[in-house]
Amino acid sequence: MGALTGAIGYGRRVESRPGHLYAISDLHVRYAENREFVTGLRPSSDQDWLIVAGDVAETEELVAWTLELLAGRFHTVLWVPGNHELWSRDRDPLRGEARYRRLVDLARGLGVVTPEDPYPVWQGPGGPVVLAPLFLLYDYTFLPPGATTQAEAMALARQSGVICTDEMLLHPDPYPSREAWCHARVAQTAARLDEVPPELPTVLINHWPLVQEPTRVLRYPEFAQWCGTVRTADWHIRYSAAAVVYGHLHIPRTTWYDGVRFEEVSLGYPREWLPRPTAPKLRRILPVASSGE
């Protein structure tokens, strides 16, 4: 079915002048307050890179507006899709993988690095580090408390009224299910990551968390099944991650698993971030911020 996966290219490097690698996700720019926030984003240096870890918007027009704006300001922008970019309504001609391909083409046309491009190497402060944008989806294996099977997890979700909109709008075409699409993506991506030179650490970038632990604090634990796959549970160790960047949960925070830093970098909906006592900002991934920064 014509995979988009490309070869890893380690020749693409940023100049070694001072710069920072920043990250953010879940911009949801269909909200005016979020568009205003994005409009105000600026790099601190002409060598700053920016990771955008999914859920920019539901329409191609808003995704294009956002990525074009950010690509015009930051040295390099890397993007991975979230579930919202992949939603297809009745009027949308493209579904599933075809929609994803279209978004990849859109991003590439703006000079943005996608999960289908050679993994760039960050050579700024904290480098060299391979930056690996991933698109992996989920397969319902993050089971909530009280469930031992996918059927039990879905039954608990229905009982509590917590059903992800993906069930109606995220179509897996041409795969028979979202699980099958997820498993294909995991296999393709693992094959690429296996080619990364073992002496190079990575920053793994995915919209959904790579381990289940971050979902333990969800207000509605039944939602965990739409948040990742147990097939990536050891990737932060297996691929020598210096950091893992993700979003989706709308719970921005830094946690550590097996000595590896995990950064949830969501902005979220206005009702979530506007009441916070401190203004949201880009999360610095590299170099590692010292205490007090």
QUIPERA-V399542 format. One record per backbone hydrogen bond with DSSP energy under -0.5 kcal/mol. CO is the residue of the C=O (numbers start at 1). NH is the residue of the N-H. E is the energy in kcal/mol with one decimal. If there is no record, write none. Layout:
CO | NH | E
CO | NH | E
This chain:
8 | 10 | -0.5
9 | 12 | -0.5
11 | 13 | -0.8
12 | 121 | -1.9
20 | 22 | -0.6
20 | 49 | -2.7
21 | 285 | -3.4
21 | 286 | -1.4
22 | 51 | -2.4
23 | 283 | -2.6
24 | 53 | -2.5
25 | 267 | -2.2
26 | 268 | -2.4
28 | 31 | -1.7
31 | 35 | -2.2
32 | 36 | -2.3
33 | 37 | -1.8
34 | 38 | -2.7
35 | 39 | -2.5
36 | 40 | -1.1
37 | 40 | -0.6
38 | 41 | -1.7
45 | 48 | -1.6
48 | 75 | -2.1
48 | 76 | -0.8
49 | 22 | -2.6
50 | 78 | -2.7
51 | 24 | -2.0
51 | 53 | -0.6
52 | 54 | -1.0
52 | 80 | -1.9
54 | 26 | -2.8
55 | 28 | -2.2
56 | 29 | -2.5
59 | 63 | -2.1
60 | 64 | -2.9
61 | 65 | -2.3
62 | 66 | -2.2
63 | 67 | -2.7
64 | 68 | -2.5
65 | 69 | -1.9
66 | 70 | -2.4
67 | 71 | -2.8
68 | 72 | -1.4
70 | 73 | -1.4
70 | 74 | -2.6
76 | 50 | -2.6
77 | 113 | -2.7
78 | 52 | -3.3
82 | 86 | -0.7
83 | 86 | -0.5
84 | 87 | -1.1
89 | 92 | -1.9
95 | 98 | -1.3
95 | 99 | -0.6
96 | 100 | -2.1
97 | 101 | -2.9
98 | 102 | -1.9
99 | 103 | -2.2
100 | 104 | -2.4
101 | 105 | -2.4
102 | 106 | -2.2
103 | 107 | -2.7
104 | 108 | -2.8
105 | 109 | -2.2
106 | 110 | -0.7
107 | 110 | -1.2
107 | 112 | -2.5
108 | 111 | -1.8
113 | 79 | -3.1
114 | 117 | -1.6
120 | 122 | -0.6
120 | 131 | -2.9
121 | 14 | -0.9
121 | 123 | -0.6
122 | 128 | -0.7
122 | 129 | -1.6
124 | 127 | -2.4
128 | 201 | -0.5
129 | 122 | -3.2
130 | 132 | -0.7
130 | 203 | -2.5
131 | 133 | -0.7
132 | 205 | -2.4
141 | 143 | -1.5
144 | 147 | -1.8
149 | 153 | -2.2
150 | 154 | -2.5
151 | 155 | -2.0
152 | 156 | -2.3
153 | 157 | -2.0
154 | 158 | -2.4
155 | 159 | -2.2
156 | 160 | -1.9
157 | 161 | -0.9
157 | 162 | -2.0
161 | 163 | -0.9
164 | 167 | -1.9
165 | 168 | -1.9
165 | 169 | -1.9
166 | 170 | -2.1
169 | 88 | -2.6
169 | 171 | -1.0
172 | 175 | -2.4
173 | 97 | -3.0
177 | 181 | -1.9
178 | 182 | -2.6
179 | 183 | -2.7
180 | 184 | -2.1
181 | 185 | -2.4
182 | 186 | -2.7
183 | 187 | -2.1
184 | 188 | -2.5
185 | 189 | -2.6
186 | 190 | -2.5
187 | 191 | -1.8
188 | 192 | -1.4
189 | 193 | -2.8
190 | 194 | -2.2
192 | 195 | -1.5
193 | 196 | -1.5
197 | 200 | -2.2
199 | 201 | -0.5
201 | 130 | -2.7
202 | 242 | -3.7
202 | 243 | -1.1
203 | 132 | -2.7
204 | 206 | -0.5
204 | 245 | -3.1
205 | 134 | -3.3
207 | 247 | -2.2
212 | 215 | -2.1
213 | 216 | -2.0
214 | 217 | -1.0
215 | 218 | -1.7
219 | 221 | -0.6
220 | 223 | -2.3
221 | 224 | -1.6
222 | 225 | -0.9
223 | 226 | -2.0
224 | 227 | -2.2
225 | 140 | -0.9
228 | 139 | -1.6
228 | 141 | -0.6
229 | 232 | -1.4
230 | 233 | -1.6
232 | 235 | -1.6
234 | 237 | -1.0
234 | 238 | -3.3
235 | 239 | -2.5
236 | 241 | -2.2
237 | 240 | -1.6
240 | 202 | -1.8
242 | 261 | -0.6
243 | 204 | -1.8
244 | 263 | -3.4
245 | 206 | -2.4
246 | 265 | -2.4
247 | 249 | -1.8
253 | 264 | -2.6
255 | 262 | -3.5
257 | 260 | -2.0
260 | 257 | -2.2
261 | 244 | -2.2
262 | 255 | -2.4
262 | 264 | -0.6
263 | 246 | -2.4
263 | 265 | -0.7
264 | 253 | -1.1
265 | 25 | -1.8
269 | 272 | -2.0
269 | 273 | -2.0
270 | 274 | -2.3
273 | 276 | -1.0
282 | 284 | -0.5
283 | 23 | -1.9
283 | 285 | -0.5
286 | 21 | -3.4
290 | 293 | -2.1
